[in-house]
Amino acid sequence: MAVNARRLEGKVALVTGAAQGIGRAIAMRLAAEGARVGVADIAAETAAQTANEISQSGPGSAVAVYLDVTRLSSAVDAVTQVEREVGPINILVNNAGWDKVEPFVESESETWDKVIAVNYRGLIHCCKAVVPLMRQRGAGKIVSISSDAGRVGSSGEAVYAGCKGAVIAFSKTLARELARDNINVNVVCPGPTETALLRNAMAGREKLLEAMKRSVPMRRLGQPDDIAGAVAFFASADADYVTGQVLSVSGGLTMVG
C-alpha cells in the first residue's frame, strides 16, 4: 500500500470497531499517515493490543478506548477520553458493525434490534458526541462505513442492508447540514471483504464463498487494507472539497451511477 506518512500528521482520529478486521486496518493506516488514533471498541483487550501495535510501529500513535456504540453515554465517554488523552478529534470513522446472515422470514425481532442498534443507531450516537465539538472548531472529517448491501441489497441481510442504506441517506443529509461548518461527511461501501465476520457468516457455505469470489470482476475478495486506503483519502486534505459522496470498494462487483 502506498502510504504518505505526513498526510495526517498532527490529526486525531476516533475509529469505532477498531480492534480487528476493517476497523483495525483503518486505524493502522491513519496512524501510518501520521495520525494519533483512538482505537475504540467493545472488545477492550483486543483494542489495547491493536493500540500497542500501532504505537510501536509509528509514525502515529494510538490509545485504546472502550466504546459500546449502542449507548449514547458510552460514545460521549469515549469522545471525552480521546479528547483528554490525545487531543481534539479531527476525524471520526464510523466503522463498528454487526450482522447475522439469514433469510428475513426466518429472522427474529431480537436480531433486528441488535443489527439496528449497532449499524445505524451506533453511528448516530457517535456523530452526536463528536459533531458539536467539530462545529465549535470549524472543521472535521467524518467517514462512515456502509456496505454495497445498502446500495444494491444482499440476500440474507435484509435488515443489515436497510441499516446500511440509512447510513448513506443520513450521511448525505449531515453533509448538507455541516458543509458551512467546514465538516466533510463521506461514505465508503465495501464489497465482500475477508474478515473474521465474513468467515463466521460463511461457515459451512464454502461453495457460496467461492461463487462470491467468481462474481467479482477482479476475481478476489476485498482485503481490509483496500478499505483503509479509501478512508485515508476521505480523512485527508486531498478530500477537502469532497462531501456527501459514496465510494464503493468492491473490485467492480457493483457499479452504481
C-alpha positions in Angstrom: 0.0 0.0 0.0 1.2 3.5 -0.8 1.3 5.5 2.4 2.0 9.2 2.9 3.5 9.3 6.4 2.9 13.0 6.7 -0.6 13.4 5.2 -2.4 13.2 8.5 0.4 14.4 10.7 -1.0 16.3 13.8 -4.5 14.9 13.3 -6.5 13.0 15.9 -8.9 10.2 14.7 -11.5 8.2 16.5 -12.2 4.9 14.8 -15.1 2.7 16.1 -14.9 -1.1 15.9 -11.2 -0.7 15.5 -9.9 -3.7 17.5 -9.9 -6.1 14.5 -10.9 -6.5 10.8 -11.6 -3.5 8.7 -11.5 -1.1 11.7 -8.1 -2.3 12.7 -6.8 -1.8 9.2 -8.3 1.7 9.1 -6.7 2.6 12.5 -3.3 1.4 11.4 -3.5 3.2 8.1 -4.4 6.5 9.6 -1.6 6.1 12.1 0.8 5.2 9.3 -0.1 8.5 7.7 0.8 10.3 11.0 -2.5 10.5 12.9 -2.9 9.8 16.6 -5.8 7.3 16.8 -8.4 6.4 19.4 -8.9 2.7 18.9 -12.5 2.3 20.1 -14.1 -1.0 20.6 -16.3 -3.0 22.9 -13.5 -5.6 23.0 -11.2 -3.7 25.3 -8.3 -6.2 25.4 -8.1 -6.6 21.7 -8.4 -2.8 21.2 -5.4 -2.5 23.6 -3.4 -4.9 21.6 -4.1 -3.0 18.4 -3.3 0.3 20.0 0.0 -1.0 21.3 1.0 -2.4 17.9 0.2 1.0 16.3 2.2 2.9 18.9 5.2 0.6 18.4 5.2 0.8 14.6 4.9 4.6 14.2 4.9 7.3 12.9 1.5 7.9 14.5 0.3 6.7 18.0 -2.8 5.2 19.5 -4.8 4.8 22.7 -7.4 2.1 23.3 -10.9 3.3 24.3 -13.8 1.3 25.5 -16.9 2.0 23.4 -20.3 0.4 23.2 -21.8 2.3 20.2 -25.3 1.1 21.2 -25.3 3.6 24.1 -25.0 7.3 23.6 -23.4 7.7 27.1 -20.6 5.4 26.1 -20.0 7.3 22.9 -19.8 10.6 24.9 -17.4 9.0 27.4 -15.2 7.6 24.6 -15.0 11.0 22.9 -14.2 12.7 26.2 -11.4 10.3 26.9 -9.8 10.7 23.5 -10.0 14.5 23.6 -8.5 14.5 27.1 -5.7 12.0 26.5 -4.9 12.5 22.8 -6.3 15.9 21.7 -9.3 17.4 19.8 -10.8 14.9 17.4 -10.4 15.9 13.7 -11.5 12.7 12.1 -14.4 10.3 13.1 -14.6 6.9 11.3 -17.9 5.1 12.0 -16.9 1.5 11.3 -18.5 -0.6 14.1 -20.9 -3.2 12.7 -22.6 -6.5 13.3 -24.7 -8.9 11.2 -26.3 -12.3 11.2 -26.9 -13.7 7.7 -30.3 -15.4 7.4 -33.4 -15.1 5.3 -35.7 -12.3 6.6 -38.6 -14.6 7.1 -36.5 -16.7 9.5 -35.1 -13.8 11.5 -36.4 -12.6 14.9 -37.0 -9.2 16.3 -34.1 -9.5 18.8 -31.8 -9.8 15.8 -33.3 -6.8 14.1 -32.9 -4.8 17.3 -29.2 -5.6 17.6 -28.5 -5.0 13.9 -30.2 -1.6 14.0 -28.6 -0.7 17.3 -25.0 -1.4 16.2 -25.1 -0.5 12.5 -27.4 2.6 12.5 -28.1 4.0 16.0 -24.4 3.4 16.9 -23.3 5.8 14.1 -25.9 8.4 15.2 -24.6 8.2 18.8 -21.0 8.8 17.7 -21.9 11.6 15.4 -24.0 13.2 18.2 -21.0 13.0 20.5 -18.4 14.4 18.0 -20.2 16.8 15.7 -20.8 19.6 18.3 -17.1 19.7 19.1 -16.2 19.8 15.4 -18.6 22.6 14.8 -17.1 24.6 17.6 -13.7 24.2 16.0 -15.0 24.9 12.5 -13.5 21.8 10.8 -13.7 18.0 10.7 -13.9 14.8 8.6 -16.5 12.1 9.2 -16.2 8.9 7.2 -18.8 6.2 7.7 -18.5 2.6 6.6 -21.7 1.5 4.9 -21.8 -1.5 2.5 -22.7 -2.2 -1.1 -25.6 -4.2 0.5 -27.0 -0.8 1.3 -26.8 0.2 -2.4 -28.0 -2.9 -4.2 -29.3 -5.2 -1.5 -28.0 -8.6 -0.3 -29.8 -11.9 0.2 -29.9 -12.9 3.8 -29.1 -9.4 5.0 -32.4 -7.5 4.7 -32.3 -5.5 8.0 -28.5 -5.0 7.7 -28.9 -3.7 4.2 -31.6 -1.4 5.3 -29.4 0.0 8.0 -26.5 0.5 5.6 -28.8 2.3 3.2 -29.9 4.5 6.1 -26.2 5.3 6.8 -25.9 6.6 3.3 -29.0 8.8 3.5 -28.1 10.0 7.0 -24.5 10.9 5.8 -25.7 12.8 2.8 -28.1 14.9 4.9 -25.4 15.5 7.5 -23.0 16.6 4.8 -25.6 19.2 3.7 -26.1 20.4 7.2 -22.4 20.7 8.1 -20.9 21.9 4.8 -20.8 25.6 6.0 -19.0 24.4 9.2 -16.2 23.0 7.0 -17.0 19.5 8.1 -16.8 16.8 5.3 -19.1 13.8 5.6 -18.5 10.9 3.2 -19.2 7.1 3.0 -17.2 4.1 2.0 -19.1 1.0 0.8 -17.1 -2.2 1.0 -18.0 -5.2 -1.1 -17.3 -8.7 0.3 -14.2 -8.4 2.4 -12.0 -11.1 4.0 -12.6 -10.6 7.7 -13.5 -12.8 10.7 -17.1 -11.5 10.4 -17.3 -12.8 6.8 -15.7 -16.1 7.7 -18.1 -16.7 10.5 -21.1 -15.8 8.3 -19.9 -18.1 5.6 -19.1 -21.1 7.9 -20.3 -24.2 6.1 -21.1 -22.2 2.9 -17.7 -22.6 1.2 -19.3 -23.1 -2.2 -21.2 -19.8 -1.8 -18.0 -18.1 -0.8 -16.2 -19.3 -3.9 -19.2 -18.2 -6.1 -18.9 -14.8 -4.4 -15.3 -14.6 -5.4 -16.1 -15.5 -9.0 -18.7 -12.8 -9.2 -16.2 -10.1 -8.5 -14.6 -8.8 -11.8 -11.2 -8.7 -10.1 -11.7 -12.3 -9.0 -10.9 -11.8 -5.4 -12.5 -10.7 -2.1 -11.5 -7.3 -0.7 -8.9 -7.0 2.0 -9.2 -4.7 5.0 -6.3 -2.6 3.6 -8.3 -1.9 0.5 -11.0 -0.2 2.6 -8.4 1.6 4.7 -6.9 3.4 1.7 -10.3 4.9 0.7 -10.9 6.0 4.3 -7.5 7.7 4.5 -8.3 9.6 1.3 -11.5 11.0 2.7 -9.9 11.8 6.0 -7.1 13.8 4.4 -6.8 17.3 2.9 -6.9 15.7 -0.5 -10.7 15.4 0.0 -11.3 18.9 1.4 -13.7 19.7 -1.4 -15.4 16.3 -1.4 -18.5 15.8 0.8 -21.8 13.8 0.6 -20.1 11.2 -1.6 -20.4 7.4 -1.6 -17.4 5.3 -2.8 -17.8 1.5 -3.4 -14.6 -0.5 -2.8 -15.7 -3.8 -4.3 -13.4 -4.9 -7.1 -16.1 -3.8 -9.6 -18.8 -6.1 -8.1 -21.2 -3.1 -8.0 -21.0 -0.2 -10.4 -23.7 2.2 -9.3 -24.1 5.5 -11.1 
